[in-house]
Structures are given as C-alpha cells and as structure tokens.
Amino acid sequence: MIDAAKDMLNERFERGIAVYAQTFGVTPDELPDLFSERVGSRYASEAILAAGGPAWNDTSLDDRSRSVVILTALICEGVRGNRLATHLERAVRAGLDQPAIEVLTVLLSLYVGQARTSVAAEEIRHFFLERDRSDTATP
C-alpha cells in the first residue's frame, strides 16, 4: 500500500513537471531548477504536485479551455508582465489566437469592468506585437 502511494505521488509529480515544462516552454529536465529559482523549492514542489492532479490532467477539459480559464483568472486578478505573457504563449500553443484573446477581454470587461481588462488588453496587444516582431526577425 505504501509503495502504491509513493508510485502515485511520483506519477503525479512527473505529470506536474510536464505541465509546468509546457507552460514555460522548457524540457521536463530543465523545469525543476528553473521553477525553484523562480519561486523557491518548497513552493515549486507543492505547485508541481498540484499541477499533476486533475485540474491539468482530467480529460473533461482540453488545453484550449484551460487556457481560457487561466487567462480569465489572471486578467481578473490584474496579473501582468512575464506571468501573463507565459500563459498567453501557452494559450497560443493551445490554439487561441489574438482575436479570440481580444474578444475574451471584451467579454470580461462586461462582467468585471474596464479597469482590469483595459490593462490586460494593452499587455495582450504588446505581447502579440512583440511575438510578430520575433517571428518576422527569424530568418
């Protein structure tokens, strides 16, 4: 029984590493050190275990839907900068494009107000402008 529980925790930790590696756009081997440097090892370990659970692995939601939920939460909380950009990039990889994300901010403005969503709209516009510049600068 104890070995089975350890195996379950190890599997959950590996799934969590995969989720965060995908979010940060790094390999699973790179993730633990990168994440620990960013938030500390205790927080990183707990977050990785949580990410290995049903929120990220249940097939009831696909990655595109998860990205909509996460962007909604981040926008409503006023999150900006690299943290928002990281999730915008993940959302793009999950199939959301600029018009879809812009419509999300318009819809949210109706429910949470323009104070938060207008800041997010600026961040989103800047994100896609920088992304387009990077795409055109790459030979």
C-alpha positions as CSV (number, residue, x, y, z in Angstrom):
1,M,0.0,0.0,0.0
2,I,2.8,2.5,0.9
3,D,4.6,1.6,-2.3
4,A,1.5,2.2,-4.3
5,A,1.0,5.6,-2.7
6,K,4.6,6.5,-3.4
7,D,4.2,5.5,-7.0
8,M,1.0,7.6,-7.3
9,L,2.9,10.6,-5.9
10,N,5.8,10.1,-8.2
11,E,3.4,9.8,-11.2
12,R,1.6,13.0,-10.1
13,F,4.9,14.8,-9.7
14,E,6.0,13.7,-13.2
15,R,2.7,14.9,-14.7
16,G,3.1,18.2,-12.8
17,I,6.6,18.7,-14.2
18,A,5.2,18.0,-17.7
19,V,2.5,20.7,-17.2
20,Y,4.9,23.3,-16.0
21,A,7.6,22.5,-18.6
22,Q,4.9,23.0,-21.3
23,T,3.8,26.3,-19.7
24,F,7.4,27.6,-19.5
25,G,8.4,26.2,-22.9
26,V,11.3,24.2,-21.5
27,T,12.1,20.5,-21.3
28,P,11.0,18.5,-18.2
29,D,14.6,18.1,-17.2
30,E,15.1,21.9,-17.2
31,L,11.9,22.6,-15.3
32,P,12.6,21.8,-11.6
33,D,15.7,24.0,-11.3
34,L,14.1,26.8,-13.4
35,F,10.9,26.8,-11.3
36,S,12.8,26.5,-8.0
37,E,14.9,29.5,-8.9
38,R,11.7,31.5,-9.7
39,V,9.6,30.7,-6.7
40,G,11.7,28.7,-4.2
41,S,11.9,24.9,-3.9
42,R,9.1,24.5,-1.4
43,Y,6.6,26.4,-3.4
44,A,7.8,24.8,-6.7
45,S,7.4,21.3,-5.2
46,E,3.8,21.9,-4.0
47,A,2.8,23.6,-7.2
48,I,4.2,20.8,-9.3
49,L,2.3,18.2,-7.2
50,A,-0.9,20.3,-7.6
51,A,-0.4,20.6,-11.4
52,G,-0.1,16.8,-11.6
53,G,-3.6,16.4,-10.3
54,P,-7.0,16.5,-12.1
55,A,-7.0,20.3,-12.9
56,W,-4.4,19.8,-15.6
57,N,-4.9,16.1,-16.4
58,D,-8.6,15.4,-16.4
59,T,-9.8,14.9,-20.0
60,S,-13.1,16.8,-19.2
61,L,-11.2,20.0,-20.3
62,D,-8.8,20.4,-23.1
63,D,-5.8,22.7,-23.0
64,R,-7.5,25.4,-25.0
65,S,-10.4,25.5,-22.4
66,R,-7.9,25.5,-19.6
67,S,-6.1,28.5,-21.2
68,V,-9.3,30.4,-21.4
69,V,-9.9,29.8,-17.7
70,I,-6.4,30.7,-16.7
71,L,-6.3,33.9,-18.8
72,T,-9.7,34.9,-17.3
73,A,-8.4,34.4,-13.8
74,L,-5.1,36.2,-14.4
75,I,-6.8,39.1,-16.2
76,C,-9.4,39.4,-13.4
77,E,-6.6,39.5,-10.8
78,G,-4.7,42.1,-12.7
79,V,-1.7,39.9,-13.4
80,R,0.7,41.5,-15.9
81,G,4.2,41.1,-17.3
82,N,6.0,37.8,-17.8
83,R,3.5,35.9,-15.8
84,L,0.7,36.9,-18.1
85,A,2.9,36.5,-21.2
86,T,3.9,33.0,-20.2
87,H,0.2,32.0,-20.2
88,L,-0.5,33.9,-23.4
89,E,2.2,31.9,-25.1
90,R,0.7,28.7,-23.7
91,A,-2.7,29.8,-24.9
92,V,-1.4,30.4,-28.4
93,R,0.2,26.9,-28.4
94,A,-3.2,25.5,-27.3
95,G,-5.0,27.1,-30.3
96,L,-6.1,30.5,-29.2
97,D,-5.3,33.4,-31.5
98,Q,-5.1,37.1,-31.0
99,P,-8.7,37.8,-32.0
100,A,-10.0,35.1,-29.6
101,I,-8.0,36.5,-26.7
102,E,-9.1,40.1,-27.5
103,V,-12.7,39.0,-27.5
104,L,-12.1,37.4,-24.2
105,T,-11.0,40.8,-22.8
106,V,-14.1,42.5,-24.3
107,L,-16.4,39.9,-22.7
108,L,-14.7,40.1,-19.4
109,S,-15.0,43.9,-19.4
110,L,-18.8,43.5,-19.4
111,Y,-18.6,41.4,-16.2
112,V,-15.6,42.7,-14.3
113,G,-15.1,46.2,-15.7
114,Q,-12.7,48.0,-17.8
115,A,-10.1,48.9,-15.1
116,R,-8.6,45.3,-15.2
117,T,-9.4,44.4,-18.7
118,S,-8.1,47.5,-20.4
119,V,-4.7,46.9,-18.7
120,A,-4.8,43.3,-19.9
121,A,-5.8,44.5,-23.4
122,E,-2.7,46.6,-23.5
123,E,-0.5,43.7,-22.3
124,I,-2.1,41.4,-24.9
125,R,-1.6,43.8,-27.7
126,H,2.1,44.3,-26.7
127,F,2.6,40.5,-26.4
128,F,1.3,39.9,-30.0
129,L,3.3,42.9,-31.4
130,E,6.5,41.5,-29.9
131,R,5.6,38.0,-31.0
132,D,5.0,39.2,-34.5
133,R,8.3,41.1,-34.5
134,S,10.2,38.0,-33.3
135,D,8.5,35.8,-36.0
136,T,9.5,38.2,-38.8
137,A,13.0,38.7,-37.5
138,T,13.7,35.0,-37.5
139,P,15.2,34.0,-40.9
